[in-house]
């Protein structure tokens, strides 16, 4: 009788699979630092320390938000919405070589969600604004599940911003920005049908916020709670499957107290338990480490009778 039966590498299969969880927060909820969904306005203005700040939970500079978003997600799309063409050399008649145009050569990873044409637009005029919804990684996990982002706002203006599953943000059928799923960043770069002028703050914070320089108006969102943000997070879970196989001559003993013929302390079992025809029922499988320490116990939904003529296999699935 075997007590411990070692598993080989062929007996263990590790399979990764994606899991999703839905989150939904209204304005009063996700302003909490415990949740951490922050909103920023980025603006193409000179950096001046101590002024032009933005953010509800953390304080950032508008010019730095603008520059960071431009560098990370739009640096390859400043000369064209489908990607800036490569700068080619120009061979002059005097033998010199110059670059075509004065723009920078696209060379950065702008975190595309797929291989489709990204169609990204970014405002570059002086004082142009962008809006950013920043979702922390402890909420979205590995990335936001494409097609699940939804941002609703109501008040003087009412609307819904959703993603198309391919990295675009849409409102009323019009593309108004992009979402970077793996970073949890929703970026509003152009106006939709009900986001007019420069009031990107209307969709992000509520009507009138950022219509003037008084950033204390951010508490408007907290008092009205007229915004809802929902999405699904994504996390990879690894499922380990252990194939526990034993032959007919293994595990032919039972620990059921009813098998003892005399006193429980005698250890003498009934005669029929010692015959080769005895087929005990299996109710529990234990997995041990190399030090013979029990690390996992699996209970069968119903007792399984072992066979005295063929091998018996029990599959144990363990999710980590």
DAFEN-V384095 format. One record per pair of residues at least 6 apart in sequence whose C-alpha atoms are under 7 Angstrom apart, sorted by the first residue. I is the first residue (numbers start at 1). J is the second residue. Records with the same first field share a line. If there is no record, write none. Layout:
I->J, J
This chain:
1->249, 250, 251, 252
2->250, 251
11->242, 243
12->240, 241, 242, 243
13->240, 241, 242
14->238, 239, 240, 241
15->238, 239, 240
16->236, 237, 238, 239
17->236, 237, 238
18->234, 235, 236, 237
19->234, 235, 236, 237
20->232, 233, 234, 235
21->232, 233, 234
22->231, 232, 233
23->230, 231, 232
24->229, 230, 231
25->228, 229, 230
26->225, 227, 228, 229
27->221, 222, 225, 226, 227, 228
28->222, 225
30->36, 37
31->37, 57, 222
33->57
36->135, 136
37->134, 135, 136
38->55, 56, 57, 133, 134, 135
39->55, 56, 132, 133, 134, 204
40->54, 55, 131, 132, 133
41->54, 62, 129, 130, 131, 132
42->62, 63, 65, 66, 129, 130, 131
43->62, 63, 66, 127, 128, 129, 130
44->63, 66, 126, 127, 128, 129
45->63, 126, 127
46->63
47->63
52->61, 62
53->59, 60, 61, 62
54->60, 61, 62, 215
56->218
66->130
72->110
73->110, 111
74->110, 122
75->106, 108
76->83, 84, 106, 108
77->83, 84, 120, 121
78->84, 122
81->119, 120, 121
82->117, 118, 119, 120
84->106
86->105, 106
87->99, 100, 105
88->99, 100
89->97, 98, 99, 100
90->97, 98, 99, 100
91->97, 98
111->180
113->166, 167
114->166
121->189
122->189
123->189
129->198
130->188, 189, 200
131->187, 188, 189, 200
132->185, 186, 187, 188
133->185, 186, 187
134->184, 185, 186
135->184, 185
136->184
137->184
139->233
140->184, 232, 233, 234
141->233, 234, 235
142->182, 234, 235
143->181, 182, 183, 184, 233, 234
144->181, 182, 184, 231, 232, 233, 234
145->232, 233, 234
146->165, 166, 181
147->163, 164, 165
148->231, 232
149->162, 163, 230, 231
150->161, 162, 229, 230, 231
151->160, 161, 162, 228, 229, 230
152->159, 160, 161, 227, 228, 229
153->159, 160, 203, 226, 227, 228
154->226, 227
155->207, 226
156->207
157->207
160->171
161->169, 170, 171
162->169, 170, 171
163->169, 170
167->178, 179, 180
168->175, 177, 178, 179
169->175, 176, 177, 178, 179
170->176
171->192
172->193
174->192
176->188, 189, 190, 191, 192
177->187, 188, 189, 190
178->186, 187, 188
179->185, 186, 187
180->186
199->211
201->209, 210
202->208, 209
205->218, 221
206->220, 221
209->217, 218
237->319, 320
238->319, 320
239->317, 318, 319, 320
240->317, 318, 319
241->315, 316, 317, 318
242->315, 316, 317
243->313, 314, 315, 316
244->313, 314, 315
245->311, 312, 313, 314
246->311, 312, 313
247->310, 311, 312
248->307, 308, 309, 310, 311
249->308
252->279, 280
253->280
254->280
259->269, 270
260->267, 268, 269, 270
261->268, 269, 270
262->268
272->278
277->308
279->305, 306, 307, 308
280->305, 306
281->303, 304, 305, 306
282->303, 304, 305, 306
283->299, 300, 302, 303, 304
284->298, 299, 300
285->297, 298, 299
286->294, 296, 297, 298
287->294, 295, 296, 297
288->294, 295
289->295
306->312
